[in-house]
Amino acid sequence: MIKFRPDVPRWKQVADVIRERIAGGTYSPGARIPSVIELQAEFGIATSTGQKVHRALRAEGLVYSEPGMGTFVVQKD
């Protein structure tokens, strides 16, 4: 679990961690990122916070979701 800074929303801090993992290759293109429930367990966040993380990463074009399958890192051309 990370130590959250009080001056930055938690969803932004968790999104930063996932972004770093994508950039660093922990989650390679096509790999599934943690579900909202998995984010809750790892970071101790609320469901709505995990949903914001997924929404933010989708809005940035870093990940896409497949209903019933999960959320995956976008394959770059």
CNS distance restraints for C-alpha pairs under 8 A (distance, minus, plus):
assign (resid   1 and name CA) (resid  42 and name CA) 5.91 0.50 0.50
assign (resid   1 and name CA) (resid  43 and name CA) 4.94 0.50 0.50
assign (resid   1 and name CA) (resid  44 and name CA) 7.27 0.50 0.50
assign (resid   2 and name CA) (resid  43 and name CA) 6.61 0.50 0.50
assign (resid   4 and name CA) (resid  10 and name CA) 6.72 0.50 0.50
assign (resid   4 and name CA) (resid  13 and name CA) 7.28 0.50 0.50
assign (resid   5 and name CA) (resid  10 and name CA) 7.87 0.50 0.50
assign (resid   8 and name CA) (resid  12 and name CA) 6.88 0.50 0.50
assign (resid   8 and name CA) (resid  13 and name CA) 6.92 0.50 0.50
assign (resid   9 and name CA) (resid  13 and name CA) 6.62 0.50 0.50
assign (resid  10 and name CA) (resid  14 and name CA) 6.19 0.50 0.50
assign (resid  10 and name CA) (resid  45 and name CA) 7.81 0.50 0.50
assign (resid  10 and name CA) (resid  49 and name CA) 7.20 0.50 0.50
assign (resid  11 and name CA) (resid  15 and name CA) 5.98 0.50 0.50
assign (resid  11 and name CA) (resid  49 and name CA) 5.32 0.50 0.50
assign (resid  11 and name CA) (resid  50 and name CA) 6.76 0.50 0.50
assign (resid  11 and name CA) (resid  52 and name CA) 6.17 0.50 0.50
assign (resid  11 and name CA) (resid  53 and name CA) 5.38 0.50 0.50
assign (resid  12 and name CA) (resid  16 and name CA) 6.09 0.50 0.50
assign (resid  12 and name CA) (resid  53 and name CA) 6.98 0.50 0.50
assign (resid  13 and name CA) (resid  17 and name CA) 6.48 0.50 0.50
assign (resid  14 and name CA) (resid  18 and name CA) 6.38 0.50 0.50
assign (resid  14 and name CA) (resid  43 and name CA) 7.63 0.50 0.50
assign (resid  14 and name CA) (resid  53 and name CA) 6.79 0.50 0.50
assign (resid  15 and name CA) (resid  19 and name CA) 6.01 0.50 0.50
assign (resid  15 and name CA) (resid  53 and name CA) 5.23 0.50 0.50
assign (resid  15 and name CA) (resid  54 and name CA) 7.83 0.50 0.50
assign (resid  15 and name CA) (resid  56 and name CA) 7.42 0.50 0.50
assign (resid  15 and name CA) (resid  57 and name CA) 7.01 0.50 0.50
assign (resid  16 and name CA) (resid  20 and name CA) 6.10 0.50 0.50
assign (resid  17 and name CA) (resid  21 and name CA) 6.23 0.50 0.50
assign (resid  18 and name CA) (resid  22 and name CA) 6.21 0.50 0.50
assign (resid  18 and name CA) (resid  33 and name CA) 7.96 0.50 0.50
assign (resid  19 and name CA) (resid  23 and name CA) 6.14 0.50 0.50
assign (resid  19 and name CA) (resid  57 and name CA) 7.87 0.50 0.50
assign (resid  20 and name CA) (resid  24 and name CA) 5.86 0.50 0.50
assign (resid  21 and name CA) (resid  25 and name CA) 6.05 0.50 0.50
assign (resid  21 and name CA) (resid  26 and name CA) 4.93 0.50 0.50
assign (resid  21 and name CA) (resid  27 and name CA) 5.93 0.50 0.50
assign (resid  22 and name CA) (resid  26 and name CA) 5.88 0.50 0.50
assign (resid  22 and name CA) (resid  27 and name CA) 4.82 0.50 0.50
assign (resid  22 and name CA) (resid  28 and name CA) 6.30 0.50 0.50
assign (resid  22 and name CA) (resid  73 and name CA) 7.47 0.50 0.50
assign (resid  23 and name CA) (resid  27 and name CA) 7.99 0.50 0.50
assign (resid  27 and name CA) (resid  31 and name CA) 5.58 0.50 0.50
assign (resid  27 and name CA) (resid  32 and name CA) 7.18 0.50 0.50
assign (resid  27 and name CA) (resid  33 and name CA) 6.69 0.50 0.50
assign (resid  27 and name CA) (resid  73 and name CA) 6.98 0.50 0.50
assign (resid  28 and name CA) (resid  73 and name CA) 6.70 0.50 0.50
assign (resid  29 and name CA) (resid  72 and name CA) 7.61 0.50 0.50
assign (resid  29 and name CA) (resid  73 and name CA) 4.93 0.50 0.50
assign (resid  29 and name CA) (resid  74 and name CA) 5.57 0.50 0.50
assign (resid  29 and name CA) (resid  75 and name CA) 4.70 0.50 0.50
assign (resid  29 and name CA) (resid  76 and name CA) 7.19 0.50 0.50
assign (resid  30 and name CA) (resid  72 and name CA) 5.58 0.50 0.50
assign (resid  30 and name CA) (resid  73 and name CA) 5.02 0.50 0.50
assign (resid  30 and name CA) (resid  74 and name CA) 6.06 0.50 0.50
assign (resid  30 and name CA) (resid  75 and name CA) 5.92 0.50 0.50
assign (resid  31 and name CA) (resid  72 and name CA) 5.35 0.50 0.50
assign (resid  31 and name CA) (resid  73 and name CA) 5.56 0.50 0.50
assign (resid  32 and name CA) (resid  70 and name CA) 6.51 0.50 0.50
assign (resid  32 and name CA) (resid  71 and name CA) 5.56 0.50 0.50
assign (resid  32 and name CA) (resid  72 and name CA) 4.23 0.50 0.50
assign (resid  32 and name CA) (resid  73 and name CA) 6.44 0.50 0.50
assign (resid  33 and name CA) (resid  70 and name CA) 7.69 0.50 0.50
assign (resid  33 and name CA) (resid  71 and name CA) 5.84 0.50 0.50
assign (resid  33 and name CA) (resid  72 and name CA) 5.72 0.50 0.50
assign (resid  33 and name CA) (resid  73 and name CA) 6.99 0.50 0.50
assign (resid  34 and name CA) (resid  38 and name CA) 5.36 0.50 0.50
assign (resid  34 and name CA) (resid  39 and name CA) 5.98 0.50 0.50
assign (resid  34 and name CA) (resid  71 and name CA) 7.60 0.50 0.50
assign (resid  35 and name CA) (resid  39 and name CA) 6.13 0.50 0.50
assign (resid  35 and name CA) (resid  70 and name CA) 6.70 0.50 0.50
assign (resid  35 and name CA) (resid  71 and name CA) 7.06 0.50 0.50
assign (resid  36 and name CA) (resid  40 and name CA) 6.21 0.50 0.50
assign (resid  36 and name CA) (resid  47 and name CA) 6.40 0.50 0.50
assign (resid  36 and name CA) (resid  50 and name CA) 4.87 0.50 0.50
assign (resid  36 and name CA) (resid  51 and name CA) 6.18 0.50 0.50
assign (resid  36 and name CA) (resid  54 and name CA) 7.69 0.50 0.50
assign (resid  37 and name CA) (resid  41 and name CA) 6.37 0.50 0.50
assign (resid  37 and name CA) (resid  47 and name CA) 7.10 0.50 0.50
assign (resid  37 and name CA) (resid  50 and name CA) 7.66 0.50 0.50
assign (resid  38 and name CA) (resid  42 and name CA) 6.12 0.50 0.50
assign (resid  39 and name CA) (resid  43 and name CA) 5.75 0.50 0.50
assign (resid  39 and name CA) (resid  44 and name CA) 7.42 0.50 0.50
assign (resid  39 and name CA) (resid  45 and name CA) 7.07 0.50 0.50
assign (resid  39 and name CA) (resid  50 and name CA) 6.13 0.50 0.50
assign (resid  40 and name CA) (resid  44 and name CA) 4.93 0.50 0.50
assign (resid  40 and name CA) (resid  45 and name CA) 4.74 0.50 0.50
assign (resid  40 and name CA) (resid  46 and name CA) 6.11 0.50 0.50
assign (resid  40 and name CA) (resid  47 and name CA) 6.65 0.50 0.50
assign (resid  40 and name CA) (resid  50 and name CA) 6.72 0.50 0.50
assign (resid  41 and name CA) (resid  45 and name CA) 7.53 0.50 0.50
assign (resid  45 and name CA) (resid  49 and name CA) 6.19 0.50 0.50
assign (resid  45 and name CA) (resid  50 and name CA) 6.81 0.50 0.50
assign (resid  46 and name CA) (resid  50 and name CA) 6.47 0.50 0.50
assign (resid  47 and name CA) (resid  51 and name CA) 6.23 0.50 0.50
assign (resid  48 and name CA) (resid  52 and name CA) 6.25 0.50 0.50
assign (resid  49 and name CA) (resid  53 and name CA) 6.40 0.50 0.50
assign (resid  50 and name CA) (resid  54 and name CA) 6.44 0.50 0.50
assign (resid  51 and name CA) (resid  55 and name CA) 6.14 0.50 0.50
assign (resid  52 and name CA) (resid  56 and name CA) 5.99 0.50 0.50
assign (resid  53 and name CA) (resid  57 and name CA) 6.30 0.50 0.50
assign (resid  54 and name CA) (resid  58 and name CA) 6.14 0.50 0.50
assign (resid  54 and name CA) (resid  71 and name CA) 7.90 0.50 0.50
assign (resid  55 and name CA) (resid  59 and name CA) 6.06 0.50 0.50
assign (resid  56 and name CA) (resid  60 and name CA) 6.29 0.50 0.50
assign (resid  57 and name CA) (resid  61 and name CA) 6.41 0.50 0.50
assign (resid  57 and name CA) (resid  62 and name CA) 5.49 0.50 0.50
assign (resid  57 and name CA) (resid  63 and name CA) 5.90 0.50 0.50
assign (resid  58 and name CA) (resid  62 and name CA) 5.88 0.50 0.50
assign (resid  58 and name CA) (resid  63 and name CA) 5.00 0.50 0.50
assign (resid  58 and name CA) (resid  64 and name CA) 5.72 0.50 0.50
assign (resid  58 and name CA) (resid  65 and name CA) 7.89 0.50 0.50
assign (resid  61 and name CA) (resid  74 and name CA) 7.23 0.50 0.50
assign (resid  62 and name CA) (resid  73 and name CA) 5.97 0.50 0.50
assign (resid  62 and name CA) (resid  74 and name CA) 5.53 0.50 0.50
assign (resid  63 and name CA) (resid  71 and name CA) 6.46 0.50 0.50
assign (resid  63 and name CA) (resid  72 and name CA) 5.27 0.50 0.50
assign (resid  63 and name CA) (resid  73 and name CA) 4.37 0.50 0.50
assign (resid  63 and name CA) (resid  74 and name CA) 4.94 0.50 0.50
assign (resid  64 and name CA) (resid  71 and name CA) 5.55 0.50 0.50
assign (resid  64 and name CA) (resid  72 and name CA) 5.47 0.50 0.50
assign (resid  64 and name CA) (resid  73 and name CA) 6.61 0.50 0.50
assign (resid  64 and name CA) (resid  74 and name CA) 6.39 0.50 0.50
assign (resid  65 and name CA) (resid  69 and name CA) 7.66 0.50 0.50
assign (resid  65 and name CA) (resid  70 and name CA) 5.75 0.50 0.50
assign (resid  65 and name CA) (resid  71 and name CA) 4.17 0.50 0.50
assign (resid  65 and name CA) (resid  72 and name CA) 6.23 0.50 0.50
assign (resid  66 and name CA) (resid  70 and name CA) 5.51 0.50 0.50
assign (resid  66 and name CA) (resid  71 and name CA) 6.24 0.50 0.50
assign (resid  66 and name CA) (resid  72 and name CA) 7.92 0.50 0.50
